[in-house]
Amino acid sequence: MLKALAEGKLSGLQGEGKPLPDHPGDAFISPGDAVGFRIMAEAGVLPEEIVLKKQAAAQRAHLATLTDPAARKTAMAELARLEMRRAIAEEARRAFLKG
């Protein structure tokens, strides 16, 4: 890094002089996965597990607003379905990367 810095190869890069973006979720995934996810996000593509994670978060927020027991039961079933699909997508990615 010191050589690249001395040669000026680290100047003029995107985001130079700005604070690093806060990615607290990256603490729970491997550095390699984090890089891959970031590259896909910058290209406008999100892995299925990330899309499902966002949908589950929205479903949790929706569930918190419900008071009717029947509506809550339906919302909880949908949340469970989303979480199951997310877990399957994560496991499929891990199996693929090990392969």
CNS distance restraints for C-alpha pairs under 8 A (distance, minus, plus):
assign (resid   1 and name CA) (resid   5 and name CA) 6.04 0.50 0.50
assign (resid   2 and name CA) (resid   6 and name CA) 6.05 0.50 0.50
assign (resid   3 and name CA) (resid   7 and name CA) 6.17 0.50 0.50
assign (resid   4 and name CA) (resid   8 and name CA) 6.21 0.50 0.50
assign (resid   4 and name CA) (resid   9 and name CA) 5.14 0.50 0.50
assign (resid   4 and name CA) (resid  10 and name CA) 6.33 0.50 0.50
assign (resid   5 and name CA) (resid   9 and name CA) 5.87 0.50 0.50
assign (resid   5 and name CA) (resid  10 and name CA) 5.42 0.50 0.50
assign (resid   5 and name CA) (resid  11 and name CA) 7.68 0.50 0.50
assign (resid  11 and name CA) (resid  16 and name CA) 7.43 0.50 0.50
assign (resid  12 and name CA) (resid  16 and name CA) 6.49 0.50 0.50
assign (resid  15 and name CA) (resid  19 and name CA) 7.96 0.50 0.50
assign (resid  23 and name CA) (resid  27 and name CA) 7.83 0.50 0.50
assign (resid  25 and name CA) (resid  29 and name CA) 7.43 0.50 0.50
assign (resid  26 and name CA) (resid  30 and name CA) 7.50 0.50 0.50
assign (resid  26 and name CA) (resid  31 and name CA) 7.56 0.50 0.50
assign (resid  26 and name CA) (resid  34 and name CA) 5.86 0.50 0.50
assign (resid  29 and name CA) (resid  33 and name CA) 6.30 0.50 0.50
assign (resid  29 and name CA) (resid  34 and name CA) 6.36 0.50 0.50
assign (resid  30 and name CA) (resid  34 and name CA) 6.18 0.50 0.50
assign (resid  31 and name CA) (resid  35 and name CA) 6.21 0.50 0.50
assign (resid  32 and name CA) (resid  36 and name CA) 6.26 0.50 0.50
assign (resid  33 and name CA) (resid  37 and name CA) 6.01 0.50 0.50
assign (resid  34 and name CA) (resid  38 and name CA) 6.07 0.50 0.50
assign (resid  35 and name CA) (resid  39 and name CA) 6.16 0.50 0.50
assign (resid  36 and name CA) (resid  40 and name CA) 6.25 0.50 0.50
assign (resid  37 and name CA) (resid  41 and name CA) 6.05 0.50 0.50
assign (resid  37 and name CA) (resid  46 and name CA) 7.21 0.50 0.50
assign (resid  37 and name CA) (resid  47 and name CA) 7.34 0.50 0.50
assign (resid  38 and name CA) (resid  42 and name CA) 6.12 0.50 0.50
assign (resid  39 and name CA) (resid  43 and name CA) 6.33 0.50 0.50
assign (resid  40 and name CA) (resid  44 and name CA) 6.30 0.50 0.50
assign (resid  40 and name CA) (resid  45 and name CA) 4.96 0.50 0.50
assign (resid  40 and name CA) (resid  46 and name CA) 5.95 0.50 0.50
assign (resid  40 and name CA) (resid  47 and name CA) 7.67 0.50 0.50
assign (resid  41 and name CA) (resid  45 and name CA) 5.19 0.50 0.50
assign (resid  41 and name CA) (resid  46 and name CA) 5.61 0.50 0.50
assign (resid  46 and name CA) (resid  50 and name CA) 6.32 0.50 0.50
assign (resid  46 and name CA) (resid  51 and name CA) 6.55 0.50 0.50
assign (resid  47 and name CA) (resid  51 and name CA) 6.57 0.50 0.50
assign (resid  48 and name CA) (resid  52 and name CA) 6.11 0.50 0.50
assign (resid  48 and name CA) (resid  86 and name CA) 7.50 0.50 0.50
assign (resid  48 and name CA) (resid  89 and name CA) 6.63 0.50 0.50
assign (resid  49 and name CA) (resid  53 and name CA) 6.02 0.50 0.50
assign (resid  49 and name CA) (resid  85 and name CA) 7.83 0.50 0.50
assign (resid  49 and name CA) (resid  86 and name CA) 4.90 0.50 0.50
assign (resid  49 and name CA) (resid  87 and name CA) 7.55 0.50 0.50
assign (resid  49 and name CA) (resid  89 and name CA) 5.44 0.50 0.50
assign (resid  49 and name CA) (resid  90 and name CA) 6.05 0.50 0.50
assign (resid  50 and name CA) (resid  54 and name CA) 6.30 0.50 0.50
assign (resid  50 and name CA) (resid  86 and name CA) 7.84 0.50 0.50
assign (resid  51 and name CA) (resid  55 and name CA) 6.28 0.50 0.50
assign (resid  52 and name CA) (resid  56 and name CA) 6.04 0.50 0.50
assign (resid  52 and name CA) (resid  82 and name CA) 6.21 0.50 0.50
assign (resid  52 and name CA) (resid  83 and name CA) 7.41 0.50 0.50
assign (resid  52 and name CA) (resid  85 and name CA) 7.30 0.50 0.50
assign (resid  52 and name CA) (resid  86 and name CA) 5.56 0.50 0.50
assign (resid  53 and name CA) (resid  57 and name CA) 6.27 0.50 0.50
assign (resid  53 and name CA) (resid  82 and name CA) 7.80 0.50 0.50
assign (resid  53 and name CA) (resid  83 and name CA) 7.46 0.50 0.50
assign (resid  53 and name CA) (resid  86 and name CA) 6.58 0.50 0.50
assign (resid  54 and name CA) (resid  58 and name CA) 6.30 0.50 0.50
assign (resid  55 and name CA) (resid  59 and name CA) 6.12 0.50 0.50
assign (resid  55 and name CA) (resid  82 and name CA) 7.28 0.50 0.50
assign (resid  56 and name CA) (resid  60 and name CA) 6.13 0.50 0.50
assign (resid  56 and name CA) (resid  79 and name CA) 5.88 0.50 0.50
assign (resid  56 and name CA) (resid  82 and name CA) 5.87 0.50 0.50
assign (resid  56 and name CA) (resid  83 and name CA) 6.59 0.50 0.50
assign (resid  57 and name CA) (resid  61 and name CA) 6.35 0.50 0.50
assign (resid  58 and name CA) (resid  62 and name CA) 6.21 0.50 0.50
assign (resid  59 and name CA) (resid  63 and name CA) 6.01 0.50 0.50
assign (resid  59 and name CA) (resid  75 and name CA) 7.16 0.50 0.50
assign (resid  59 and name CA) (resid  78 and name CA) 7.68 0.50 0.50
assign (resid  59 and name CA) (resid  79 and name CA) 6.04 0.50 0.50
assign (resid  60 and name CA) (resid  64 and name CA) 6.25 0.50 0.50
assign (resid  60 and name CA) (resid  79 and name CA) 7.00 0.50 0.50
assign (resid  61 and name CA) (resid  65 and name CA) 6.85 0.50 0.50
assign (resid  62 and name CA) (resid  66 and name CA) 6.90 0.50 0.50
assign (resid  62 and name CA) (resid  75 and name CA) 7.81 0.50 0.50
assign (resid  63 and name CA) (resid  72 and name CA) 6.24 0.50 0.50
assign (resid  63 and name CA) (resid  75 and name CA) 5.92 0.50 0.50
assign (resid  63 and name CA) (resid  76 and name CA) 7.08 0.50 0.50
assign (resid  66 and name CA) (resid  71 and name CA) 6.79 0.50 0.50
assign (resid  66 and name CA) (resid  72 and name CA) 5.94 0.50 0.50
assign (resid  67 and name CA) (resid  71 and name CA) 7.54 0.50 0.50
assign (resid  67 and name CA) (resid  72 and name CA) 6.78 0.50 0.50
assign (resid  68 and name CA) (resid  72 and name CA) 6.08 0.50 0.50
assign (resid  69 and name CA) (resid  73 and name CA) 6.09 0.50 0.50
assign (resid  70 and name CA) (resid  74 and name CA) 6.33 0.50 0.50
assign (resid  71 and name CA) (resid  75 and name CA) 6.13 0.50 0.50
assign (resid  72 and name CA) (resid  76 and name CA) 5.97 0.50 0.50
assign (resid  73 and name CA) (resid  77 and name CA) 6.21 0.50 0.50
assign (resid  74 and name CA) (resid  78 and name CA) 6.37 0.50 0.50
assign (resid  75 and name CA) (resid  79 and name CA) 6.18 0.50 0.50
assign (resid  76 and name CA) (resid  80 and name CA) 6.13 0.50 0.50
assign (resid  77 and name CA) (resid  81 and name CA) 6.22 0.50 0.50
assign (resid  78 and name CA) (resid  82 and name CA) 6.23 0.50 0.50
assign (resid  79 and name CA) (resid  83 and name CA) 6.15 0.50 0.50
assign (resid  80 and name CA) (resid  84 and name CA) 6.07 0.50 0.50
assign (resid  81 and name CA) (resid  85 and name CA) 6.24 0.50 0.50
assign (resid  82 and name CA) (resid  86 and name CA) 6.14 0.50 0.50
assign (resid  83 and name CA) (resid  87 and name CA) 6.16 0.50 0.50
assign (resid  84 and name CA) (resid  88 and name CA) 6.23 0.50 0.50
assign (resid  85 and name CA) (resid  89 and name CA) 6.16 0.50 0.50
assign (resid  86 and name CA) (resid  90 and name CA) 6.16 0.50 0.50
assign (resid  87 and name CA) (resid  91 and name CA) 6.13 0.50 0.50
assign (resid  88 and name CA) (resid  92 and name CA) 6.07 0.50 0.50
assign (resid  89 and name CA) (resid  93 and name CA) 6.24 0.50 0.50
assign (resid  90 and name CA) (resid  94 and name CA) 6.26 0.50 0.50
assign (resid  91 and name CA) (resid  95 and name CA) 6.07 0.50 0.50
assign (resid  92 and name CA) (resid  96 and name CA) 6.08 0.50 0.50
assign (resid  93 and name CA) (resid  97 and name CA) 6.18 0.50 0.50
assign (resid  94 and name CA) (resid  98 and name CA) 6.21 0.50 0.50
assign (resid  95 and name CA) (resid  99 and name CA) 6.03 0.50 0.50
